[in-house]
Amino acid sequence: MAYDDELAGRLRDLLAEEPAAAGLELTEKRMFGGLGFMVGGHMAVAASGQGGLMVRVDPAAGEQLAATTPAYPMEMRGRTMSGWLRVDLADLATDEALGAWVHRGAAYVAGLPPKSAGR
């Protein structure tokens, strides 16, 4: 399954202001059948090839977010990925709902050390 083009467009629109406000570059990268949105070289969010959204969060907040929001831990090859959550498309129907996750992912990666060129 390929990523959702409509979701990718919504992410692109919502992210247009986020990195610029932090002085960081926004790039897109196809990976794992999805489309990742990189802020300052770090993936913040992605339109997943399996449907819905993948979002990068502070690992210390992941469990609480999974318990108090529609998000759930991301798994890859049967292993839970700390600092990553998935949100189903049905839970992203409004721009406000999607925007909250986009902002959370972009804000988290904006605080990470910059990635060196070539990584």
Disulfide bonds with the S-S distance in Angstrom:
none
